[in-house]
Amino acid sequence: MEKTINTEKHPIKLWLTDIDADTLTQAKNLANLDFIHSHVAIMPDAHIGYGMPIGGVVATTGAVIPNAVGVDIGCGVCAVPTSLTVIDHEILKNILGAIRSSVPLGFNHHRSKRPAHLMPEPAKGLDIGELPIVNKEFDSALTQIGTLGGGNHFIEFQQADDSHIWIMIHSGSRNIGYRVANHYNDLAIGYNRRHGKDAGADRQLASLPLASEVGKRYLHEMRYCVQFAKANRRLMLETIEDIVQQFCTPVHFGDVIDVAHNYAAFEKHFHKEVLVHRKGATRAGLGETGIIPGSQGTASYIVRGMGNAESFTSCSHGAGRRLGRKQAQRQLDLQTEIRMLESQQILHAIRGRRDLEEAAGAYKDIEEVMRFQRDLVEVVTRLRPLAVIKG
């Protein structure tokens, strides 16, 4: 940990030194909520989000904050090692082309509905009808499961220090998570206004009581979206594995690692059962395996958690943005970014100025981010990028 701020109602513990003013303001807004447990933890990849910083972790008692989970509920990363230690550059290009033809990217969906059995089951004891937004969006989600989405979502081929090639996917809950998040945030704003809690609503941190029916319903729908996001990643991974087998038979795949970084879960911290909200943060319990991706021009890491109580056993979810999307398009030099990627022989996704929002230069230095969290995780495997598909 780099610093603790004690000027607010609850302390703010920082795992970085260069937090910008807007992100710090959001952290202070969180730290002044009555129901925060112990303190606010800000990871080294933190940057401004909607209401709560991305890269923030808070524990609450008696309340849930939809914006402290975010609109891409269950967003996360999965990764799998392969038996391959070398792959021809031209073959890799062909694999990327086949993936683009098979996995819908960006705003694209499947042309027809996928089988309903691919969708998660509701939690034990629940019927899909008790999840009103999930139920409403279910048919639409059948065309979205197994699709990447846009923004910073990616499919990447990487090579580990031991030369084995890995496949990594970053994606979330698509439109179903977005609908659930916005629905319950709107309800939370209304609840806060009616009960004189305008500060939370005005700062995009509206909350719902956990004891209320609407609070319980949000948790049920949020958990469903987490499972949907996991199923979404797994379906894409199965498609990609089949494609790799077509070009590189025989290939063996190892155990899949899958971690979410946008969710809330009940955990025990500082002798109390609390609801831990991780928004752009990965759980890093003692001995727990995690994934910290870099940008498309930098390394990613498979890590093992150290169970640090001060971070609510959490770590960063990636490198974190250094520049906003429009800011990156304005400030970064297209040819410089392309040369950097091509000098490393990376099959990249930078084609024009619009793509600069996802250029390596738009992100923080992943090596520095890893140094800031040496008390949170230890590195298991370092992965360097070989080829990237962006949503």
N, C-alpha and C positions, 0 to 999 in steps of 0.2 A: 504494500500500500504506500502511496506517495504522500498523501495529505489528508487531514481531517478538518472540515469546516464546522465550527461550533456556534455560528451566529444565528441559526434558525431554531425552531422548536425542537427538531431532532437533528442529530449530527449528519453530515454528508461525508462519506468516505470515498476518496478518489484514488483510482489506480492509473492516473495519468497526470501530467504536469501542464498540459497546454489546452485545458478546457476553454471553449469560447464563451463569450458572455451570454448568448442566447441559451446554450445548453445548460450553463450554470443557473440561469434564471429558472429554467424548468426543474432542475434538481432542487432548487430552493422552494419552489411551489410545492413539490412533493413533500419536502421535509417539514412543511408547516401544516400538513394535514393531521388532524387529531388522531386518526386511527392507524398511523404508521407505527410499526413495531421496531423498536431499537434505533434504526438509522436507515439512511438511503445509501446504496452502494452504486458507484458509477464505474463501469469497466473501461479499460484503456482504449477501446474502439468507439467510445461514446461520441455522439453528435446529435444535433437537434432532431426531434421527432414531432409527432402530433401530441401535445400535452405532456408526455413523458419522454425523456431522451432515449433514443435507440442506444442500447448498451447500458440500460439502467435496470436495477433490481430493487424491488421494495417488498417488504412483508407487511401485511395488514391484519388487523383484528376486527372482525365483525363487518367488513365491507369488501367489495370487489370493484375495481376501476377498469371498465372495458378498454379505455385508451392506454392503460398500463400493460395490456396484452397486445393491442394493436389491431389493425384491420386485416392483416394476413395471418389469421389465427393458425397456429401449428406450423408456420413456416420453419423450415429446417434444412438439414443437409444429410444425405446418405452417401456412403462410400464403400467400395468393395475392392479388395485386391484381386488381381488375376495372376495366372501362372506365366503370363507373357513377361519377358525381360527385354524384348526388342520388338519394334513394329516398324515396318517400312513406311516412309513418309507418304508415298503415293497410296498405299493401302489405307493409311489413316485418313487421307483425304476422301477416299471412297466410303469409308465407314461414316464419316461426318455427313456426306451427302445422303447416305441411306437413312441416317438418323433424322435428318431434316425432312425426309419424305415420309417418315413413319411417326414422328412425335410432333404434334402441333405446337408451334412456338408463338410467343407474344399473345395477341388477342384471339388467335385461332383456336378452334375447338374441333373435336371429331365431328365428321359430317353426320353420323348417326349415333344413337345412344349405345353405350357399352352395356354389357349384361349387369343387371342389378346386383348379382352376387359379388361383384367387385367392390361394392360400397361397404363401408363398415356397418356392423350391427350397433344399434343403440346399446347403452350400458345395461347391464343386467337389471331386470325389473322395470325397464322403460319401454314404451312403445314409440314408434316414430311419430305418431300423432301428438305425443307430449313434447315434441321438439318443433314448435310451429314454423320457425323460419327454415330449419333444415327440411321439414316436410314440404314446405312451399317450393323450395329450390331443388328438391331431390331430382326431378326429371331433368332439369337443366344441368345439374351436376353430373348426370350420366354421360353427357357429351364433353365434360371437362376433366374427368378423372383420367390420368395418364397424359396430361398436357403440362407444358413447362411454365407458361405465363411469361411476363415481361420484366422490365426493370433490371434488377441485379440477379435475377434467376439465371442459372447456367447449367450446362452439361460440360464436364471437363475430363479429359484424359491426362493423367499425371504419372510421373515416374518417381518412385521412392529411392531413398539412399541405397537400398539393396538391389536396385535396378528393376524391381517388379513394377508393372504398370497397374495403375488404379483407375477406376471410374468413379467420378463424384458428381452428384446432382444436388442443386439447391433449388427448392421450390416450396410452395405452400398450399393453401386451401382454396385457391382460385376464388371464384365469385361467391361461393357458398359461405366462406369465412368472412368475406367483405360484407355481405348482407347481414350476417349475424352480428358482427361487430358494430355496424352502424345502427342497426335496430336497437340494440341494448344501450348503446351510448346515448341515443335520442331519449330512451326511457329514463336513463340515469339523469340526463339534464332536466327533464321534466320533474323527476322526483326531487332533485336538489332545489329547484326553484320553488316548489311547493312547500319545502321544509326549511326555507331560509338559508340554504347552503349555496348561495350564489357564487362564492369564491371558487369552489371546486368546478362549477359549471363554466364560469368565466375563464378559467385557466385550462380548459379542456381536460379537466380531471374529475368529471362527474362520476359519482359512485352509487352503488346499489347496496342496500343492507343484505348481508348473507342470510339473515333469518327470513327475509321476504320471499314470497313466491317468485317474483320476477328475478331476484338475485339467484335463487336456486336454479331457475330455468336457464339463466345465462350460463351458469357453470355447466349444466348438462349439454347445452348446445355448443359451448366452447370446446368441451371435451370431445364431442362428436367431430368437430372441425379439425381438431388435432389428429384424430384417427384418420379422417379423410385425407389430410395432407400427407400422412405417412403412407397410406395406401396409394396415393397419387405418385409419390416418389418411387415406391416399390414397383408399380406397374410400368413406369418409364424405364426403370433399371432392367426389368425382365425383357422389355423390348430391345434395349441396347445390348444386353448380353446375347440375345438371339442373333442380332446383327453381327456382333464381333465373332460369334461362332461361324457365321457364314463366310467370313473373310480370313479367319485365322485358326480354323479347326486343327488340332483340338485345343481348347482353352478350358482351364479349370478356374472356378471362381471361389474365393474364400468367404468367410463370414461377413455379412453385411452389418455395417455400423450405421445407425440412424439416430439422429438427435434433433429435437425441436428446439427453437430458440425464441418463440413467441407464444407464451401460455401462462396459466396460473395453476398452481397445485398446492395442496395442503401438505405442509412439512413441519417438523419440529425444529425450532431455532431458539437458542437462548431460553431453554426450558419451557417453551410455550408452543402450542399448535397454532400455526399461522398460515395465511394464504400468501404464498410467494409468487409475485408477478415478475416474470422475466420477459423483457421486451428487447430483443436483440441481445440476448445473453444465454449462455449454455450452462447447464448444470454440470458441476465439477466436484461431485462427492468423492470421498476418499476411494481411490482405485477405479473410479468410473471413467470409461473411455469417452472421449469427446472429439469433435472435429472443429478446427478453426481454419476456414479458408482464407486465402489472401485474395489479391486481384488477379486478373487474367494474365498478368505479367510477372507475378511473384509467387513465392512458395505458399503451400498450404500445410497444415499440421494435423496429425493425429496425436492426441494428447491423453494424458492420464490425470484425473483430478487429484488434488491434494487435500480436499475437504476443508478448505479454509472457512472457518465460521464467520469471519468478518465480511466476507463477500456473499453470505448466505449460500456457501458452497457453489459459487458460480464463477464463470470466466467470460471472456469476450466471445462473440459469435463470428468474428471475422476481423478484417483490418479496420473497418469503419471509414466513412467518407471524410475526406479532407476538403473537398469542394462540393457544393450543391450541383445538381444536374445542369441547370442553365449556366451556372458559373463555370463549370468544367468546359462546356461547349464554347464559351466566350474566351476563356483564358488559356486553354491547352492548345498546343501546336499539333495539328493532325499528323504531319510527316514525322515529327519527333517521336510521337507515340507509336506510330507504325514501325519506324526504324528500330525502336527499342525492342519491340516484340519480335521483329524479323531477325534481329541480331541474335536472339536466343532460339531461332528456328521454331517459334511457336505458331501453330495454325490458329490465327486469332479472329476476332469478330469486329475489328475496327475497319469500316469501309468509308465513312464520311464523317463530317463534323458532328452530326447528331449522335453518332456512336461514342463520341468523346465523353459522354456522361458516364460511361462504363470503362473508360481507359484506366490504365494503372495509375496514371498521374492524378486521377480524381480521388484516390484512396490514400490513407495513411500508410506509413512504412510498417509492413507487417513484422519486420524484425524488431523494431522498436516496441510495437504492441506486445510482442512475445516477451521482451525483456521486462516490461512493466508488470507482467503477471507471472513472474517466476515463483511467487508465493502461492499461486492458484493452481498451476498445472505444471507437469513435466512433459517434455516432448518424447513421444514414442517413435514417430516416423515423420520425416520431412518429405514433402511431395513437391516436385517442380512441374509446372505446366508444360504439356506437349501440344494440346489442341483444345480449343474452346468453342462452344456454341452458346450464344447469348439469346435470351428471349426477345 
